[in-house]
């Protein structure tokens, strides 16, 4: 089948899919129940401790009460290379 015949039938040339790379993810430590949010490179974005009901950044500063990790992961997925925990240092 020639290219012109494929075009008439409606075949489309396959575009290579772009690899989005590693995605941000949640990891739960079974030892203490703390849930960590990590970016695609494995860097800690923040962690949530269900016992204290606090979400903290990698330096240990309070981000807020309750589990804020889903929102942080959304921000990390939208803006690769940025650090959604706020401050970088």
Secondary structure as GFF3:
##gff-version 3
##sequence-region A 1 89
A	DSSP	alpha_helix	3	9	.	.	.	ID=ss1
A	DSSP	beta_strand	25	28	.	.	.	ID=ss2
A	DSSP	beta_strand	35	38	.	.	.	ID=ss3
A	DSSP	beta_strand	44	49	.	.	.	ID=ss4
A	DSSP	beta_strand	54	57	.	.	.	ID=ss5
A	DSSP	beta_strand	62	65	.	.	.	ID=ss6
A	DSSP	alpha_helix	69	78	.	.	.	ID=ss7
###
